Amino acid sequence: MNIANKLTLCRLLGTVLFIALLLSGLPYTKSISLIIFIIACLTDWIDGKLARRLQIESDFGRLMDPLVDKILMTSAFIAFIEIPEISLSSVIVIIIIGREFCITGLRLLAASKGTIIPADVLGKHKTISQVTAIISILVYLSYLELNRSFSFIALPAGLEKFYVFYINSVLVITVIMTLVSGFSYLRKSWTLIKSDV
């Protein structure tokens, strides 16, 4: 197994640890979860670079890399539903997961016909918006967690409210990008879908 694929598997194991800590309720685990998530995102970028630079791209990597990414992202959003300080709307999570299932299904259909549906710009923007939303929420949870132990880091009430507004704005953008990129994939794949119906 090459180094890029090992990093992908490490990211999968990191996802399990990330969710376990995030939902554990133990001291400082929100802050640790933030660090783990950032490291996981960095390994995603690094393993892709390594695979291309060292010319070690494999079928395993092409399958598992995007799959592990989806597991990481969707797991985080599902976990946020269970965290009282966030109480993320289940509608947002359903939209995000529904889109991922639909596009994965389209890619499998295309692959069965010898066609590859490549990632497009909208899909990349969707991923960036999701990563931004997750990190923003984790930063807020870490702040609340640390503020309980170290009150001197408390932000002014107005600034904290502004950050909550910022998080909500990022979530709205994330939902929009999720829907827009999903419809973009559907439009590009419509001929393929019609030929199979």
ABEGO torsion letter per residue (X at the ends): XBAAAAAAAAAAAAAAAAAAAAAAGBBGAAAAAAAAAAAAAAAAAAAAAAAAAAGABBAAAAAAAAAAAAAAAAAAAAAAAABAAAGBBAAAAAAAAAAAAAAAAAAAAAAAAGBBBBBBAAAAAAAAAAAAAAAAAAAAAAAAAAAAABAAABBBAAAAAAAAAAAAAAAAAAAAAAAAAAAAAAAAAAAAAAAAX
